[in-house]
Amino acid sequence: MKKKNWDLSSNQLALFAAVLALGFALANPSIAATKGFAITKKIPVPGQGSWDYLAVDDGARRLYVSHGTQVEVLDVDSGAIIGKIENTPGVHGIAIAPQLGRGFVSDGQSSSVTIFDLRTLQTIAEVPVGKKPDAIIYDPVTSRVFAFNGDSSSATAIEAATGKVAGTVDLGGGPEFAVADGSGYIYNNLEDASVVLKINAHSLKVEQRWPTAPCASPSSIAMDRPNRRLFIGCRSKVMAVMNSDTGKVVATLPIGDHVDATVFDSDSRLIFNSNGEGTITVIREDNPETYSAVETVKTLPKAKALDPKTHQLFLSTAEAGQFEVLVVGR
């Protein structure tokens, strides 16, 4: 996702980032088709600046919110601001490695990754990476963090335990979001090339380059790991379902304009595509080969969306010049 340089002092309303984590485990799946979202709380956060992704540390009950040159840390349950990670210029994303007690922030302006202590929020180290790192994910299989460098067409792999750079992957195009499959592979969108890469997280080699057509300009990705399905949101107003072993596109469905996040809820079998036009397109996985539209949820421009424990959504936004986090639930 390209960095948003919006000024919070303006009156233009936008939602940019969130965690659309797994959730919405409903006893009756039909409820998901009939009951929509509503804003239940607004959490004001002091200061101005641009913003991008959010991340939830479910075990520690913390919400990490990218905010200009720092990361705001909130208590997920109360909404209280409990701290911040400073000096993260142009922050895009946050990756969490709970078993190591470490977090990682992609700093787009300084072309580095900040490593911080999950308990104290103090900076441990700063690791130089490629130009303008954007999306960042942690792969527990290899215990490596992957920072996707938007202006270098590369990914930097960092050993999470030591902070040492393990290597650089030449991607051959501009990366967007990525997902780890739990077995040592990373899947990454190249928006400008309309392909998905299959990256070996051990060898740091691109093993496959699969076209997403008829889904063009892929910008978001999620995965049903047991069934080996990738859900790819494309700016051509289409979500593609791809077999992660063969690269075959098995289904496509219409979604809203300017998708910026896709997440799969394994309990309800729902796929959420958050669209820049201010909607969330909800699709159900009937089975690995068949998918159906459920509903279109009205939100605000650029919404993403959630906490797997409470099934609430957290959205960064600015409203009348006030930066805030919206809490959205059913």
Buried (B, 14 or more C-beta within 10 A) or exposed (E): BBBBEBEBEEEEEBBBBBBBBBBBEBEEBEEBBEEBBEBEEBBEBEEBBBBBBBBBBBEBBBBBBBBBBBBBBBBBEEBEBEBBBEBBBBBBBBBBBBEBBBBBBBBBBBBBBBBBEBEEBEBBBBBEBBEBBBBBBBBEBBBBBBBBBBBBBBBBBBBBEEBEBBEBBEBBBBBBBBBBBEEBBBBBBBBBBBBBBBBBBBEBEBEBBBBBBEBBBBBBBBBBBEBBBBBBBBBBBBBBBBBBEEBEBBBBBEBBEBBBBBBBBBEBBBBBBBBBBBBBBBBBBEEBEEBEEBBBBEBBBBBBBBBBBBBBBBBBBBBEEBBBBBBBBB
